[in-house]
Amino acid sequence: MTKPIRMRLHSRADAIDLVDYDAGDLEPVDKALLGFGAKKILSVGNPLEETQRYSLGSSEVILDWDGYTSALRTTDPTHLTAIFNALSRSPLFEVAGKDD
């Protein structure tokens, strides 16, 4: 198994920061989300930015890379903490801290 995706809840920004993925290689995160049961809906981007959308239960999760950092967001920010808690129970993800 590959090493878990390290994440940190950043509730003031309505995001889950992906600590080790600020260089734009989102393939390990994509594989972990798919392994967690998410279904990819859309993928758009260029060498400077990338956005991928996933359906996860009743939520839509957005994986963003803005050229500097990567994060998970939701279309409904009220689902963010629940998604973070669910991901943290999976061996595919590891909690690197909370910034609430």
C-alpha positions in Angstrom: 0.0 0.0 0.0 1.2 3.5 -0.7 1.6 6.0 2.1 -1.5 7.7 3.3 -2.5 11.2 2.0 -1.8 13.7 4.9 -4.6 16.2 5.4 -5.5 19.1 7.7 -8.9 20.5 8.3 -8.9 24.3 7.6 -12.5 25.2 8.4 -12.0 29.0 8.2 -11.2 28.4 4.5 -13.9 25.8 4.1 -11.2 23.3 2.9 -9.2 20.2 3.7 -5.6 21.1 3.0 -3.5 18.3 1.4 -0.2 18.8 3.2 2.2 17.1 0.8 0.6 17.9 -2.5 1.6 21.4 -3.4 3.6 20.4 -6.4 0.6 19.5 -8.5 0.9 15.7 -8.7 -2.7 14.9 -7.8 -2.7 11.3 -9.0 -2.1 9.8 -5.5 -5.0 11.9 -4.2 -7.2 10.9 -7.1 -6.4 7.2 -6.5 -7.1 7.5 -2.7 -10.5 9.2 -3.3 -11.5 6.6 -5.9 -10.3 3.9 -3.4 -12.5 5.5 -0.8 -15.5 5.1 -3.0 -15.8 8.5 -4.7 -16.8 8.7 -8.4 -15.0 11.2 -10.7 -17.5 13.5 -12.4 -15.2 16.1 -14.1 -11.5 16.9 -14.6 -10.3 20.2 -16.0 -7.0 22.0 -15.9 -3.8 23.2 -17.4 -0.1 23.1 -16.3 -0.8 25.9 -13.8 -4.2 24.8 -12.3 -6.3 21.7 -12.0 -9.8 21.0 -10.7 -11.4 17.5 -10.3 -14.9 16.9 -9.1 -16.1 13.7 -7.4 -19.4 12.4 -6.1 -19.1 11.1 -2.6 -22.4 9.9 -1.2 -24.7 12.9 -1.2 -21.8 15.3 -1.4 -19.7 16.7 -4.2 -16.0 16.9 -3.4 -13.8 19.3 -5.4 -10.0 18.6 -5.6 -8.2 21.9 -6.4 -4.6 22.7 -7.2 -4.0 26.4 -7.8 -0.4 26.2 -8.8 0.8 26.4 -5.2 -1.4 24.3 -2.9 -3.9 21.6 -3.2 -7.1 21.2 -1.2 -10.4 19.4 -1.0 -13.6 21.5 -0.9 -17.3 20.7 -1.0 -20.1 22.3 -2.9 -21.9 22.4 0.5 -19.4 23.6 3.2 -21.6 22.1 5.9 -20.5 18.7 4.7 -16.8 19.5 5.1 -16.3 18.3 8.7 -18.2 15.1 8.1 -16.1 14.3 5.0 -12.9 15.1 6.9 -14.0 12.7 9.7 -14.9 10.0 7.3 -11.6 10.3 5.4 -9.6 10.3 8.7 -11.0 6.8 9.6 -9.7 5.4 6.3 -6.2 4.0 6.0 -5.9 5.9 2.7 -5.7 9.2 4.6 -3.9 10.5 7.7 -4.7 13.5 9.9 -1.8 16.0 10.0 -3.8 18.5 12.2 -6.8 20.6 12.5 -7.0 24.4 12.1 -10.5 25.1 13.3 
